[in-house]
């Protein structure tokens, strides 16, 4: 796990300046790779930079990057892990495609050799891993950059800057540190952030910085820049449907899922440095720890946060799981004061504004302090096994599509009445759905994840017209007739939307920036692409949302018989929930106010409208706006 950076098109730079820019970008993200840093330039076309966190081949300088192939002049910078690198290495050695002589034992050199032997497209489809990389092909004078299937590793880039070059890096702040990108707020992205407390790729909160979408690649040659999608989850799911066991053969299906997940866990346990796992005591972390314990001959290092507030502390459940699997358990005991003290440093670690993620920052920091460099996480399970309430809500809405036949005026009146009887954001969303023209997923899903409704966003921005809703645009395009996603099972469509939106642009982004702030690599076995496509290919009847008589993610629980006990599967999901509402009125009042004041003085919003909306907002809406203001001020955006 590392940080990458670079400049393509260096002819407008004075000699050595592009390589200095690459170094500035690397130094701005030294937390991603504290073990070594390096830069390289061909002094004609491209300069590359890299900061390394040693996971494999830790004692060898041969694995330091940028990697160079002197005979061809090619170079590579790579961030991530290729889990099947040993198999690829063996394939390269056995084939006539490559005459590469390996000098290191890790995955970076394997990726480099594969790209030179097989080319970009063929190599990408062979990779099993999380990655973002940039490959300079000297013979063709072409820079190729790519990102993994689900966007676990980020890749930001800019073509709009004072030098007219292409700049790229693993972090937004790294690109800003180059000194060549204007610190301007992207107004369309600002609308997106207000709606969802995140910004969806390809946009970012900074006007001239883009985020390469998950499963996409860029090829840049001369004056041509081509962006293309190399992985489509819906297309691959349709292929997976053709190899499924019959839906009535549940034993065969659950056996296959268990074997697939176990293989994913085993692949992610490869490491030359200490490895552990986050353990909350819930279904997902229990599944990961249970499988790790079956695979490993040594006790697994597990980590959980123990809060001194009984209403928040779930450490006893994690302790029970630890005892069951005989792990080397680490309880991170924190008082509420301890947590509060970490808020300023968490805000400083934020590479892109997000109202969530403090839990990731805290547990990652404590895990790294315990000497662990790699940790496995249960992230992604809720999205593919229909674990979130949004799945059940979406199903219920589809069951009530007949309401759409009522006159719209009547539906609007019913919605307003419901909103009056049960005031709150949930009621406002239901009222808006009732007043809409359609009950289809394309119209209901974008509302389900919205933090501020459009009526509020218009008031905050002081405008009658808003930028297009990024989630609505993606969903309607993805699920239109003729597309591979159109004929997928209904719950799989919700899963695709969750993977693209909340998982991809909030959870994975938060996990990357807050774990890497502590130089900790987090791996996600549930996001193995074979597992994801197999589950999404299954009919809805096999993965129903939670009910009173049925545990959540029953398909996963059944697949892991003997690992996840009934008391774990039926326990109400709580998670690491903090008392934000009380905090922003009390001990975090000053930090909260500083963010709001910064936003109010930014000239981006209407201050009076902001005050009015804040007076009736939940903590999540308030904190989201405060974080945005803090971020804009910290990075000097205008």
VENNOR-V974044 format. One record per residue. N is the residue number from 0. PHI is phi in radians with two decimals (NA if undefined). PSI is psi in whole degrees, 0 to 359 (NA if undefined). OMEGA is omega as a letter, one per 40 degrees, with the letter a starting at -180 (* if undefined). Layout:
n: {N | N}
phi: {PHI | PHI}
psi: {PSI | PSI}
omega: {OMEGA | OMEGA}
//
This chain:
n: {0 | 1 | 2 | 3 | 4 | 5 | 6 | 7 | 8 | 9 | 10 | 11 | 12 | 13 | 14 | 15 | 16 | 17 | 18 | 19 | 20 | 21 | 22 | 23 | 24 | 25 | 26 | 27 | 28 | 29 | 30 | 31 | 32 | 33 | 34 | 35 | 36 | 37 | 38 | 39 | 40 | 41 | 42 | 43 | 44 | 45 | 46 | 47 | 48 | 49 | 50 | 51 | 52 | 53 | 54 | 55 | 56 | 57 | 58 | 59 | 60 | 61 | 62 | 63 | 64 | 65 | 66 | 67 | 68 | 69 | 70 | 71 | 72 | 73 | 74 | 75 | 76 | 77 | 78 | 79 | 80 | 81 | 82 | 83 | 84 | 85 | 86 | 87 | 88 | 89 | 90 | 91 | 92 | 93 | 94 | 95 | 96 | 97 | 98 | 99 | 100 | 101 | 102 | 103 | 104 | 105 | 106 | 107 | 108 | 109 | 110 | 111 | 112 | 113 | 114 | 115 | 116 | 117 | 118 | 119 | 120 | 121 | 122 | 123 | 124 | 125 | 126 | 127 | 128 | 129 | 130 | 131 | 132 | 133 | 134 | 135 | 136 | 137 | 138 | 139 | 140 | 141 | 142 | 143 | 144 | 145 | 146 | 147 | 148 | 149 | 150 | 151 | 152 | 153 | 154 | 155 | 156 | 157 | 158 | 159 | 160 | 161 | 162 | 163 | 164 | 165 | 166 | 167 | 168 | 169 | 170 | 171 | 172 | 173 | 174 | 175 | 176 | 177 | 178 | 179 | 180 | 181 | 182 | 183 | 184 | 185 | 186 | 187 | 188 | 189 | 190 | 191 | 192 | 193 | 194 | 195 | 196 | 197 | 198 | 199 | 200 | 201 | 202 | 203 | 204 | 205 | 206 | 207 | 208 | 209 | 210 | 211 | 212 | 213 | 214 | 215 | 216 | 217 | 218 | 219 | 220 | 221 | 222 | 223 | 224 | 225 | 226 | 227 | 228 | 229 | 230 | 231 | 232 | 233 | 234 | 235 | 236 | 237 | 238 | 239 | 240 | 241 | 242 | 243 | 244 | 245 | 246 | 247 | 248 | 249 | 250 | 251 | 252 | 253 | 254 | 255 | 256 | 257 | 258 | 259 | 260 | 261 | 262 | 263 | 264 | 265 | 266 | 267 | 268 | 269 | 270 | 271 | 272 | 273 | 274 | 275 | 276 | 277 | 278 | 279 | 280 | 281 | 282 | 283 | 284 | 285 | 286 | 287 | 288 | 289 | 290 | 291 | 292 | 293 | 294 | 295 | 296 | 297 | 298 | 299 | 300 | 301 | 302 | 303 | 304 | 305 | 306 | 307 | 308 | 309 | 310 | 311 | 312 | 313 | 314 | 315 | 316 | 317 | 318 | 319 | 320 | 321 | 322 | 323 | 324 | 325 | 326 | 327 | 328 | 329 | 330 | 331 | 332 | 333 | 334 | 335 | 336 | 337 | 338 | 339 | 340 | 341 | 342 | 343 | 344 | 345 | 346 | 347 | 348 | 349 | 350 | 351 | 352 | 353 | 354 | 355 | 356 | 357 | 358 | 359 | 360 | 361 | 362 | 363 | 364 | 365 | 366 | 367 | 368 | 369 | 370 | 371 | 372 | 373 | 374 | 375 | 376 | 377 | 378 | 379 | 380 | 381 | 382 | 383 | 384 | 385 | 386 | 387 | 388 | 389 | 390 | 391 | 392 | 393 | 394 | 395 | 396 | 397 | 398 | 399 | 400 | 401 | 402 | 403 | 404 | 405 | 406 | 407 | 408 | 409 | 410 | 411 | 412 | 413 | 414 | 415 | 416 | 417 | 418 | 419 | 420 | 421 | 422 | 423 | 424 | 425 | 426 | 427 | 428 | 429 | 430 | 431 | 432 | 433 | 434 | 435 | 436 | 437 | 438 | 439 | 440 | 441 | 442 | 443 | 444 | 445 | 446 | 447 | 448 | 449 | 450 | 451 | 452 | 453 | 454 | 455 | 456 | 457 | 458 | 459 | 460 | 461 | 462 | 463 | 464 | 465 | 466 | 467 | 468 | 469 | 470 | 471 | 472 | 473 | 474 | 475 | 476 | 477 | 478 | 479 | 480 | 481 | 482 | 483 | 484 | 485 | 486 | 487 | 488 | 489 | 490 | 491 | 492 | 493 | 494 | 495 | 496 | 497 | 498 | 499 | 500 | 501 | 502 | 503 | 504 | 505 | 506 | 507 | 508 | 509 | 510 | 511 | 512 | 513 | 514 | 515 | 516 | 517 | 518 | 519 | 520 | 521 | 522 | 523 | 524 | 525 | 526 | 527 | 528 | 529 | 530 | 531 | 532 | 533 | 534 | 535 | 536 | 537 | 538 | 539 | 540 | 541 | 542 | 543 | 544 | 545 | 546 | 547 | 548 | 549 | 550 | 551 | 552 | 553 | 554 | 555 | 556 | 557 | 558 | 559 | 560 | 561 | 562 | 563 | 564 | 565 | 566 | 567 | 568 | 569 | 570 | 571 | 572 | 573 | 574 | 575 | 576 | 577 | 578 | 579 | 580 | 581 | 582 | 583 | 584 | 585 | 586 | 587 | 588 | 589 | 590 | 591 | 592 | 593 | 594 | 595 | 596 | 597 | 598 | 599 | 600 | 601 | 602 | 603 | 604 | 605 | 606 | 607 | 608 | 609 | 610 | 611 | 612 | 613 | 614 | 615 | 616 | 617 | 618 | 619 | 620 | 621 | 622 | 623 | 624 | 625 | 626 | 627 | 628 | 629 | 630 | 631 | 632 | 633 | 634 | 635 | 636 | 637}
phi: {NA | -2.69 | -2.23 | -2.12 | -2.75 | 3.14 | -2.35 | -2.07 | 1.60 | -1.70 | -1.14 | -1.55 | -1.69 | -1.03 | -0.95 | 1.49 | -1.27 | -1.19 | -1.22 | -1.14 | -1.12 | -1.07 | -1.16 | -1.05 | -1.16 | -1.12 | -1.14 | -1.25 | -2.27 | -1.09 | -1.10 | -1.29 | -2.63 | -1.39 | -1.44 | -2.87 | -2.50 | -2.77 | -2.36 | -2.70 | -2.53 | -1.55 | 1.10 | -2.37 | -2.14 | -2.52 | -2.25 | -2.18 | -2.43 | -2.71 | -2.10 | -1.97 | -1.86 | -1.27 | -2.06 | -2.02 | 0.88 | -1.19 | -1.66 | -1.79 | -1.35 | -1.13 | -1.56 | -1.16 | -2.07 | -1.11 | -1.43 | -2.21 | -2.02 | -1.08 | -1.04 | -1.63 | 1.48 | -1.27 | -2.55 | -2.52 | -2.20 | -2.48 | -2.18 | 2.33 | -2.47 | -1.85 | -1.29 | -1.76 | -1.15 | -1.18 | -1.17 | -1.16 | -1.07 | -1.11 | -1.12 | -1.13 | -1.15 | -1.43 | -1.67 | -1.66 | -1.29 | -2.37 | -1.97 | -1.20 | -1.81 | -1.34 | -1.93 | -2.25 | -1.94 | -1.70 | -1.57 | -1.08 | -1.18 | -1.12 | -1.04 | -1.07 | -1.15 | -1.13 | -1.09 | -1.27 | -1.48 | -1.94 | 1.49 | -1.19 | -1.11 | -1.10 | -1.12 | -0.97 | -1.27 | -1.51 | -1.36 | -2.05 | 3.00 | -2.07 | -2.86 | -2.53 | -2.58 | -2.30 | -2.05 | -1.66 | -1.70 | -1.18 | -1.08 | -1.68 | 0.84 | -2.25 | -1.82 | -2.00 | -2.25 | -2.60 | -2.28 | -1.15 | -1.02 | -1.94 | 1.27 | -1.19 | -1.88 | -1.50 | -2.59 | -1.75 | -2.65 | -2.52 | -1.98 | -1.88 | -2.73 | -1.19 | -1.69 | 1.17 | -1.79 | -1.72 | -2.00 | -2.50 | -2.92 | -1.41 | -2.44 | -1.12 | -1.11 | -1.15 | -1.12 | -1.10 | -1.19 | -1.10 | 1.54 | -1.87 | -1.94 | -1.14 | -1.59 | -1.96 | -1.34 | -1.40 | -1.21 | -1.15 | -1.20 | -1.07 | -1.07 | -1.06 | -1.11 | -1.08 | -1.21 | -2.16 | 0.99 | -2.83 | -2.17 | -1.57 | -0.99 | -1.54 | -1.41 | -2.34 | -1.19 | -1.66 | -0.91 | -1.78 | -2.05 | -1.97 | -1.93 | -1.07 | -1.21 | -1.01 | 1.23 | -2.12 | -2.43 | -2.22 | -2.13 | -2.13 | -2.57 | 0.97 | -1.75 | -1.79 | -2.15 | -2.01 | -1.88 | -2.49 | -1.63 | -1.75 | -2.34 | -2.22 | -1.05 | -1.12 | -1.09 | -1.21 | -1.16 | -1.07 | -1.16 | -1.13 | -1.04 | -1.28 | -1.92 | -1.27 | -1.24 | -0.98 | -1.06 | -1.47 | -1.69 | -1.10 | -1.07 | -1.15 | -1.16 | -1.16 | -1.11 | -1.15 | -1.13 | -1.09 | -1.15 | -1.16 | -1.16 | -1.08 | -1.11 | -1.12 | -1.08 | -1.08 | -1.09 | -1.47 | -1.59 | -1.22 | -3.04 | -1.76 | -2.23 | -1.00 | -2.24 | -2.59 | -2.61 | -1.33 | -2.35 | -1.76 | 1.64 | -1.57 | -1.04 | -1.18 | -1.19 | -1.11 | -1.06 | -1.13 | -1.15 | -1.08 | -1.20 | -1.05 | -1.18 | -1.22 | -1.48 | -1.52 | -1.48 | -1.88 | -1.05 | -1.41 | -1.39 | -2.08 | -2.37 | -2.48 | -1.66 | -1.97 | -1.67 | -1.33 | -1.72 | -1.02 | -1.27 | -1.82 | -1.46 | -2.00 | -1.13 | -1.14 | -1.24 | -1.11 | -1.10 | -1.12 | -1.16 | -1.03 | -1.13 | -1.10 | -1.78 | 0.95 | -1.51 | -1.52 | -1.60 | -2.14 | -1.68 | -1.61 | -1.43 | -2.26 | -1.51 | -1.08 | -1.15 | -1.05 | -1.13 | -1.06 | -1.13 | -1.52 | -1.06 | -1.04 | -1.22 | -1.17 | -1.10 | -1.19 | -1.42 | -1.31 | -1.43 | -2.54 | -1.05 | -2.76 | -1.43 | -1.99 | 1.86 | -1.05 | -1.06 | -1.11 | -1.10 | -1.21 | -1.20 | -1.15 | -1.09 | -1.18 | -1.14 | -1.16 | -1.10 | -1.43 | 1.64 | -1.61 | -1.86 | -2.25 | -2.32 | -1.62 | -2.27 | -1.52 | -1.01 | 1.82 | -1.13 | -1.07 | -1.24 | -1.62 | -1.79 | 1.05 | -1.58 | -1.52 | -1.02 | -1.06 | -1.17 | -1.16 | -1.04 | -1.14 | -1.10 | -1.10 | -1.11 | -1.16 | -1.20 | -1.89 | -1.09 | -1.05 | -1.11 | -1.09 | -1.34 | -1.18 | -1.00 | -1.07 | -1.07 | -1.17 | -1.11 | -1.13 | -1.15 | -1.09 | -1.10 | -1.15 | -1.13 | -1.09 | -1.13 | -1.22 | -1.27 | -2.24 | -1.11 | 2.59 | -1.15 | -1.07 | -1.19 | -1.12 | -1.14 | -1.09 | -1.11 | -1.20 | -1.13 | -1.07 | -1.42 | -1.35 | -1.44 | -2.38 | -1.91 | -1.19 | -0.97 | -1.01 | -1.77 | -1.51 | -1.13 | -0.96 | -1.23 | -1.11 | -1.79 | -1.30 | -1.51 | -1.90 | -1.27 | -1.08 | -1.08 | -1.24 | -1.08 | -1.08 | -1.16 | -1.08 | -1.55 | 1.17 | -2.45 | -1.63 | -2.15 | -2.02 | -1.06 | -1.00 | -1.27 | -1.09 | -1.24 | -1.05 | -1.08 | -1.19 | -1.12 | -1.15 | -1.24 | -1.21 | -1.79 | -1.31 | -0.96 | 1.72 | -1.49 | -1.09 | -1.33 | -1.05 | -1.69 | -1.26 | -0.98 | -1.00 | -1.12 | -1.20 | -1.13 | -1.10 | -1.03 | -1.03 | -1.11 | -1.14 | -1.09 | -1.28 | -1.73 | -1.11 | -1.18 | -1.20 | -1.93 | -2.11 | -1.14 | -1.23 | -1.12 | -1.08 | -1.08 | -1.14 | -1.28 | -1.50 | -1.34 | -1.23 | -1.06 | -1.88 | 1.00 | -1.99 | -1.64 | -1.92 | -1.99 | -2.19 | -1.04 | -1.19 | -1.70 | -1.12 | -1.15 | -1.17 | -1.15 | -1.03 | -1.21 | -1.13 | -1.21 | -1.20 | -1.37 | -1.35 | -1.19 | -1.01 | -1.06 | -1.57 | -2.42 | -1.22 | -1.13 | -1.08 | -2.44 | -1.11 | -1.78 | -2.28 | -1.24 | -1.20 | 0.89 | -1.05 | -1.10 | -1.14 | -1.06 | -1.15 | -1.22 | -1.93 | -0.93 | 1.70 | -1.72 | -1.84 | -1.33 | -1.12 | -1.13 | -1.34 | -1.19 | -1.65 | -1.22 | -1.08 | -1.20 | -2.05 | 1.33 | -1.52 | -1.71 | -1.94 | -1.40 | -1.04 | -1.00 | -1.25 | -1.15 | -1.29 | -1.63 | -2.11 | -1.15 | -1.79 | -1.03 | -1.20 | -1.09 | -1.03 | -1.13 | -1.06 | -1.17 | -1.11 | -1.10 | -1.12 | -1.17 | -1.12 | -1.59 | -1.41 | 1.17 | -1.63 | -2.31 | -1.60 | -1.09 | -1.15 | -1.11 | -1.06 | -1.05 | -1.12 | -1.22 | -1.07 | -1.12 | -2.10 | -1.78 | -1.34 | -1.07 | -1.13 | -1.18 | -1.12 | -1.18 | -1.04 | -1.24 | -1.12 | -1.06 | -1.05 | -1.08 | -1.09 | -1.13 | -1.04 | -1.19 | -1.08 | -1.76 | 1.10 | -1.39 | -2.46}
psi: {134 | 190 | 137 | 154 | 162 | 170 | 130 | 133 | 64 | 10 | 337 | 2 | 140 | 157 | 127 | 347 | 325 | 323 | 326 | 322 | 319 | 320 | 320 | 318 | 320 | 315 | 332 | 347 | 38 | 337 | 335 | 334 | 82 | 353 | 328 | 160 | 150 | 157 | 160 | 149 | 146 | 0 | 17 | 315 | 319 | 147 | 136 | 151 | 156 | 140 | 134 | 132 | 114 | 122 | 315 | 155 | 51 | 337 | 355 | 132 | 348 | 337 | 356 | 148 | 163 | 141 | 138 | 141 | 103 | 319 | 319 | 336 | 5 | 158 | 157 | 139 | 137 | 136 | 125 | 201 | 136 | 107 | 335 | 29 | 329 | 320 | 320 | 321 | 315 | 320 | 319 | 318 | 325 | 342 | 171 | 6 | 334 | 140 | 24 | 137 | 114 | 135 | 347 | 172 | 8 | 191 | 338 | 313 | 328 | 315 | 316 | 314 | 322 | 317 | 319 | 331 | 318 | 347 | 173 | 306 | 312 | 319 | 315 | 317 | 344 | 342 | 136 | 107 | 188 | 130 | 156 | 130 | 163 | 125 | 122 | 116 | 102 | 321 | 320 | 358 | 54 | 135 | 123 | 131 | 145 | 158 | 150 | 173 | 319 | 7 | 37 | 322 | 134 | 157 | 108 | 148 | 162 | 133 | 353 | 100 | 171 | 343 | 352 | 23 | 174 | 121 | 143 | 158 | 169 | 347 | 153 | 314 | 332 | 316 | 319 | 326 | 344 | 331 | 1 | 357 | 129 | 139 | 71 | 141 | 134 | 112 | 326 | 320 | 329 | 318 | 317 | 316 | 317 | 322 | 315 | 3 | 30 | 173 | 131 | 137 | 146 | 359 | 161 | 176 | 342 | 129 | 314 | 17 | 130 | 155 | 120 | 132 | 153 | 142 | 20 | 163 | 160 | 137 | 126 | 123 | 127 | 238 | 7 | 131 | 116 | 124 | 131 | 156 | 122 | 345 | 129 | 113 | 319 | 316 | 315 | 330 | 321 | 322 | 320 | 328 | 330 | 344 | 7 | 151 | 157 | 146 | 336 | 355 | 69 | 325 | 316 | 321 | 312 | 325 | 317 | 318 | 318 | 316 | 321 | 315 | 319 | 319 | 321 | 315 | 314 | 319 | 323 | 359 | 358 | 129 | 148 | 7 | 164 | 140 | 150 | 194 | 144 | 136 | 114 | 341 | 4 | 185 | 310 | 309 | 327 | 318 | 314 | 312 | 321 | 316 | 321 | 320 | 328 | 329 | 321 | 145 | 344 | 154 | 140 | 137 | 120 | 151 | 133 | 153 | 129 | 114 | 146 | 2 | 118 | 329 | 340 | 339 | 120 | 18 | 335 | 328 | 319 | 323 | 320 | 319 | 318 | 317 | 322 | 318 | 6 | 50 | 163 | 95 | 138 | 115 | 124 | 98 | 119 | 138 | 165 | 330 | 322 | 316 | 315 | 323 | 337 | 349 | 313 | 319 | 329 | 319 | 321 | 332 | 353 | 112 | 336 | 140 | 137 | 135 | 353 | 180 | 354 | 323 | 319 | 320 | 316 | 308 | 328 | 317 | 315 | 323 | 317 | 321 | 335 | 3 | 8 | 135 | 336 | 132 | 139 | 144 | 154 | 13 | 137 | 341 | 315 | 325 | 321 | 334 | 17 | 49 | 343 | 155 | 334 | 333 | 312 | 319 | 318 | 320 | 315 | 321 | 320 | 327 | 338 | 26 | 338 | 337 | 334 | 342 | 346 | 153 | 141 | 324 | 321 | 318 | 322 | 320 | 318 | 318 | 317 | 322 | 317 | 319 | 325 | 320 | 323 | 75 | 144 | 169 | 324 | 319 | 324 | 320 | 318 | 320 | 321 | 322 | 316 | 324 | 353 | 171 | 335 | 154 | 11 | 157 | 323 | 334 | 330 | 325 | 313 | 326 | 329 | 329 | 1 | 133 | 309 | 129 | 161 | 328 | 322 | 318 | 320 | 319 | 316 | 319 | 346 | 46 | 156 | 343 | 136 | 157 | 156 | 144 | 116 | 323 | 316 | 316 | 317 | 315 | 314 | 324 | 319 | 324 | 14 | 154 | 139 | 339 | 154 | 331 | 343 | 321 | 9 | 158 | 152 | 312 | 330 | 328 | 317 | 319 | 314 | 317 | 319 | 318 | 318 | 324 | 276 | 315 | 308 | 324 | 355 | 296 | 312 | 322 | 315 | 315 | 316 | 309 | 328 | 332 | 318 | 340 | 335 | 13 | 42 | 132 | 127 | 129 | 146 | 89 | 329 | 344 | 25 | 128 | 330 | 319 | 315 | 311 | 327 | 316 | 318 | 338 | 345 | 151 | 156 | 328 | 337 | 350 | 57 | 150 | 168 | 146 | 179 | 328 | 356 | 135 | 160 | 152 | 47 | 328 | 317 | 315 | 317 | 326 | 336 | 38 | 130 | 342 | 315 | 110 | 165 | 323 | 331 | 315 | 329 | 353 | 139 | 129 | 126 | 309 | 184 | 82 | 129 | 152 | 63 | 322 | 315 | 324 | 316 | 348 | 344 | 256 | 338 | 12 | 319 | 315 | 316 | 313 | 323 | 319 | 315 | 318 | 320 | 320 | 318 | 328 | 3 | 348 | 15 | 340 | 170 | 113 | 317 | 319 | 321 | 313 | 318 | 316 | 321 | 326 | 339 | 22 | 155 | 169 | 324 | 320 | 319 | 313 | 324 | 317 | 322 | 316 | 318 | 313 | 318 | 317 | 314 | 317 | 314 | 323 | 8 | 35 | 152 | NA}
omega: {a | i | i | i | i | i | i | a | a | a | i | a | i | a | i | a | a | i | i | i | i | i | i | a | i | a | i | i | a | i | i | a | a | a | i | i | a | i | i | i | i | i | i | a | a | i | a | i | a | i | a | i | a | i | i | i | a | a | a | i | a | a | i | a | e | i | a | i | a | a | a | a | a | i | a | i | a | i | i | i | i | a | i | a | i | i | i | i | i | i | i | a | a | a | i | a | a | i | a | i | a | i | a | a | a | a | a | a | i | i | a | i | a | i | a | a | a | a | a | a | a | i | a | a | i | a | i | a | i | a | i | a | i | a | i | i | a | a | a | a | a | i | i | i | a | a | a | a | a | i | i | i | a | i | i | a | a | i | a | a | a | i | a | a | i | i | i | a | i | a | i | a | i | i | i | a | i | a | a | a | a | a | a | i | i | a | i | i | i | i | i | i | i | i | a | a | i | i | a | i | e | a | i | a | i | a | a | i | i | i | i | a | i | i | a | i | i | i | a | a | a | a | a | i | a | i | a | i | i | i | i | a | a | i | a | i | i | i | a | a | a | a | a | i | i | a | a | i | a | a | i | a | a | i | a | i | i | a | a | i | i | i | i | i | a | i | a | i | i | a | i | i | a | a | i | a | i | a | i | a | i | a | a | a | i | i | a | a | i | i | i | a | i | a | a | i | a | i | i | i | i | a | i | i | i | a | a | i | a | a | a | a | i | a | a | i | i | a | i | i | i | i | a | a | i | i | i | a | i | i | i | a | a | i | i | i | i | a | a | i | a | a | i | i | i | i | i | a | a | a | i | a | i | a | a | i | a | i | i | i | a | a | i | i | a | i | i | i | i | i | a | i | a | i | i | a | i | a | i | a | a | a | a | a | i | a | a | i | a | i | i | i | a | i | a | i | i | i | a | i | i | i | i | i | i | i | a | i | i | i | i | i | i | i | i | i | i | a | i | a | a | a | i | a | i | i | i | i | i | i | a | i | i | a | a | a | a | i | a | a | a | a | a | a | a | i | a | a | a | i | i | i | a | i | i | a | i | i | a | a | a | a | i | a | a | i | i | i | a | a | i | a | a | a | a | i | a | a | i | a | a | i | a | a | a | a | i | i | a | a | i | i | i | i | i | i | i | i | a | a | a | i | a | a | i | a | a | i | i | a | a | a | a | i | i | i | i | a | i | i | i | i | a | a | a | i | i | a | i | i | a | a | i | a | a | i | a | i | a | a | a | a | a | i | a | i | a | a | a | i | i | i | a | i | i | a | i | i | a | a | a | i | a | a | a | a | i | a | a | a | a | a | i | a | a | a | a | a | a | a | i | a | a | i | a | a | i | a | a | i | i | a | i | i | i | i | i | i | a | a | a | a | i | a | i | a | a | i | i | a | a | a | i | a | a | a | i | a | a | i | i | a | i | i | i | i | i | i | i | a | a | i | a | a | i | i | a | *}
//
